[in-house]
Amino acid sequence: MSDITIVDIAKQAGVSIKTVSRVINREEGVGPATRARVEDLVEKLGYRPNVSARSLSSRRSYLIGVVFMRVGAYHYVGEVQVGAMRACRRAGYHMVIEQVDDPGQARGPGLAQALKAGRFDGLVLTPPVCDDPEILAIIEAQGLSYVRIAPDRDFGRSPYVFMDDQQAARDMTAKLWDLGHRRIGFVDGPSDHGSARRRREGYMTAMAERGARVKPEWIAGGDFMPFSGLEAGEQLLDLPEPPTAIFAANDAMAMGVMSAATKRGLSVPGDLSVVGFDDGPLAESSWPGLTTVHQPIAEMAEAATEMLIEGFGDPRFRSRTAARQLDYHLVERGSSTSR
């Protein structure tokens, strides 16, 4: 099937090559029945458009850029790539990863040059890139369309995809409370991530709703990496009255907290309940398995990429503020138990 061409599709569909091209390029001027017939043949015959040939015959490059500030949370990065690639493949686009190593590079000529060289049709922006006003200004100055994943501000600036981090953290904290825990510690994420702030607010809200006063020492700083979870766990467990449960703002830090407990000879969950946020591979493969919030990372990236591709050719796209919310759910495993 690799030798299938646009000519073969046109012949079998009984339409012109131009009509097939319009369907593949998601252009107007094709009736619903004809479009459905062509799309069915494309899927059935396994036709994959040649990106180079398509770009030569149009003003598009058929390249989607996915931009990260830093590659550290590998599960998150991998899931974003999986979701974006699924959407790209369905629509005949290619995905390219762009990384901004630090804010200084982002605000210099590096990002602008990379975007020009990449010839992207549009961009999917991940946190915290999606909230950096100077990065957004660089992108907008080049006239590029973009969709953001989980932005924390300027919601009217572009279309975006999100989940309710605050409510999810609120639900997880309530779960620990219902298990009988009253001293519940929290490991925070990096200050430049809106999701970390929202998760901390969800924790604080749930505690306040139950009449609990959160002591400042119950919240330890972290950076979404395992070692920071280890340090935060040690800090919390060194308190005169340590928590009976610790909620880490992501799974990687929760793993660090579990290591801190093990170093002290504590049993998880017998002596300390530990919960996280993300539901990555480590959450299921750790021992005990990690109770966590399932965040639909790949699905959010897929939805963002779909929104981006569907908006091509729409002159109103950059000014649209469409938002799509995806659901989360709590996953209960062996790392948490009743007090």
Buried (B, 14 or more C-beta within 10 A) or exposed (E): EEEBBBEBBBEBBEBEEEBBBBBBBBBEEBEEEBBEBBBEBBEEBEBEBEBEEBBEEEEBBBBBBBBBBBEEBEBBBBBBBBBBBBBBEEBBBEBBEBBBEEBEBBBEEBBBEBBEEBEBBBBBBBBBBBBBEEBBEBBBEEEBBBBBBBBBEBEEBBBBBBBBBBBBBBBBBBBBBEBEBEBBBBBBBBEBBBBBBBBBBBBBBBBEEEEBEBEEBBBBBBBBBBBBBBBBBBBBBEBEEBBBBBBBBBBBBBBBBBBBBEEEEBEBBEEBBBBBBBBBEBBEEBEBBBBBBBBBBBBBBBBBBBBBBBBBEEEEBBEBEEBBEBEBEBBEBEBBBEE
